[in-house]
Amino acid sequence: MLPAAAAVRGLRSCFPFRESTLTHWFPGHMNKGLAEMRKRLASVDCVVEVHDARIPLTGRNESLAFLHGNHVLVLNKADRAEPRSQKSFAKLLSEEGRVRVLHTTSTSTATVDKERVLDAIVETALRTKPKRADGSLRVLIAGMPNVGKSSLINALRRVHLGRAKCAATGDRPGVTRAIQTQIMVCEDPPVYILDTPGVMIPKINDSHTGLRLALVGTLRDELVGEDYIADYLLYTLNRAGVTSYVDRYKLSGPTDIIDEVLTAVAQRMGYIMKGGAPNIHVAAQRFIRDWRHGELGRMTLDPPPDSARPQQTGPALPDQVSLSSPADGSTIEQPPTPHG
């Protein structure tokens, strides 16, 4: 685990947001999915809501609030989030939503946490719902794009049935585009899960929220721009005092200049184009992917619960989801510092 440190001195204390606007990404299949979930809600015994543990607060989606009640909240990819604040985040979410909160890892080989998830599903379903005549349970799984819903289903099947994956997965948002037929994940008791399409937040209110969502992969990289995400990642790492990128990519020291980092990534990984120039675009993709996969250390983008409430997460955005800086091109005061 990387040590929690203060922001690197002499580097940016605020991020220069761009004038460009992010395309509003709430495609038709998401609206359709929400409508279908409402229809199915009365017929299920339990709802499993999945969040990315690296954005436990930013990742909350109010458009899924109608699912709250008889449900379990899973903070997935906890092995890539900073561990010391996980209990306090779970306590906050549990108290606010009166829901059972569990952490799971990003790897399908972790058997124990998948067993805990199934135990929580069965316990929650049977606590408030009468048993079906055949003893089976129906579960709906929901969450934002690319948080690991389908991967969790496949892991449950592997652990409890010893079977190959059934739900399609991918390391990008939008793989599941419609509610799937029920998928069995356990035989005793019989538990069937309905996989649903990831549903994005309809309105992103500030730039830091939008870029945090982009950084963990809930927004498509090409809509935001890999170079932009990579620069925000560098800023975020430096603000948290996480400088593992220096050793990994053989830099001389921490830097604010994203081109220096991406050039080093390209040289280190062999992303060199004809003529010898570094492929900066591919290097940006690799830099982002390395962080998402935990290669740069464990890190939570949301500030700890005791500092999250009174502070804003960034500048307000006009109307829908414009990730833009002020009209005069000035920079914005930094958000609460992420921790790693």
C-alpha positions, -999 to +999 in steps of 0.1 A: +000+000+000+012+035-008+017+058+021-008+086+025+011+118+020+005+155+015+002+170-019+035+172-037+049+207-031+054+231-060+029+213-083-006+223-093-031+231-065-060+235-090-069+219-123-072+238-156-106+227-169-111+228-206-136+250-225-149+219-244-181+202-235-186+166-228-213+149-249-243+140-228-240+102-224-274+089-214-283+068-245-317+053-251-309+019-237-304+034-203-339+050-203-353+018-215-334-001-188-348+021-161-383+016-173-379-021-174-363-022-139-394-004-125-416-031-141-395-059-127-391-045-092-423-059-078-414-094-089-379-096-073-370-104-037-339-083-034-319-057-052-281-057-054-267-022-061-231-021-072-208+009-068-171+014-075-154+015-041-130+042-054-159+067-057-183+055-030-201+089-028-196+103-063-208+069-077-242+072-061-269+075-087-302+092-077-320+078-108-317+044-091-333+057-058-365+039-066-347+006-060-338+014-024-354-005+003-349-042+003-315-042-011-278-048-006-251-023-016-218-038-029-187-016-031-168-035-058-131-032-067-123-025-030-088-040-036-080-010-057-094+016-032-075+030-002-083+006+026-083+028+058-114+048+050-135+019+037-152+012+070-162+048+075-176+051+040-196+018+045-209+031+078-220+064+062-238+047+033-254+021+056-268+047+079-281+070+051-297+042+031-305+018+059-289-009+038-263-036+043-230-026+027-204-052+016-169-048-001-158-071-029-127-073-049-121-069-086-108-104-090-131-134-096-108-157-076-117-141-043-141-167-030-149-154+005-164-121-004-186-137-031-199-161-004-207-131+018-226-114-010-248-145-015-254-148+022-264-111+023-288-116-006-305-146+009-308-130+044-321-097+030-346-114+007-360-137+033-362-110+060-390-091+043-403-113+016-422-146+020-406-177+004-418-187-030-434-221-033-403-235-050-380-218-025-363-198-052-352-162-049-352-135-077-326-107-075-321-076-096-286-062-099-281-025-108-255+002-109-236+027-131-217+015-162-185-005-158-187-011-120-185-048-123-222-060-122-218-087-148-184-098-134-200-102-100-227-124-115-201-146-132-180-148-100-211-159-080-218-186-106-182-198-105-181-199-067-215-215-061-221-235-093-186-241-106-198-230-140-183-208-167-194-171-171-228-164-184-230-125-184-210-106-210-183-084-195-159-058-208-134-032-195-155-003-209-190+010-201-221+000-220-214-038-225-248-048-211-275-029-230-307-046-219-321-065-190-310-101-193-330-133-188-326-146-153-293-162-146-289-189-119-260-183-095-269-209-068-289-241-065-294-243-027-313-222-024-321-215-060-311-179-067-316-162-100-302-128-109-314-103-136-285-084-150-293-048-161-276-021-182-255+004-164-273+036-158-253+068-159-261+099-137-285+119-159-270+152-147-234+158-137-233+189-115-196+198-114-164+191-133-146+171-106-175+147-104-175+142-142-138+136-143-138+112-114-165+092-131-144+093-163-113+082-144-129+050-130-143+042-165-181+048-160-179+073-190-165+063-223-129+076-226-134+089-261-162+112-250-140+129-225-106+125-242-078+101-230-053+130-228-077+150-207-084+121-183-046+113-181-039+149-172-066+148-145-051+116-132-017+131-129-031+161-111-050+138-087-020+116-080+001+146-072-026+162-050-028+129-030+010+127-027+010+094-047+041+094-068+045+058-078+043+068-114+078+082-111+095+049-105+072+029-127+079+050-158+115+060-149+110+097-145+135+118-126+109+131-102+072+142-098+060+165-125+030+185-135+036+182-172+015+154-186+035+153-219+066+144-198+048+115-182+032+102-214+066+104-232+081+084-204+052+059-205+057+055-243+094+050-239+091+025-210+064+005-228+077+007-263+050+028-278+071+044-305+059+053-339+077+053-372+104+080-371+110+075-334+082+098-320+064+085-289+028+075-294+012+099-268-023+087-274-016+051-267+006+061-238-024+080-223-045+049-226-019+029-208-014+054-180-051+054-173-054+016-176-025+011-152-042+033-126-076+016-131-060-018-126-043-008-094-007-007-109-001+027-094-014+018-059-046+018-041-065+051-041-100+065-033-110+096-053-137+108-028-124+125+003-130+107+036-166+110+050-156+135+077-145+160+051-168+150+022-200+167+033-192+203+040-170+208+009-180+210-028-164+185-052-158+212-079-173+240-099-209+239-108-217+231-144-243+248-166-273+227-175-265+191-182-229+178-183-206+204-197-171+197-183-159+232-188-138+259-171-152+294-165-157+316-195-125+335-188-105+303-189-094+306-153-087+276-131-109+264-103-101+259-066-091+224-059-116+198-045-110+180-012-078+160-017-082+124-027-063+099-006-041+070-014 
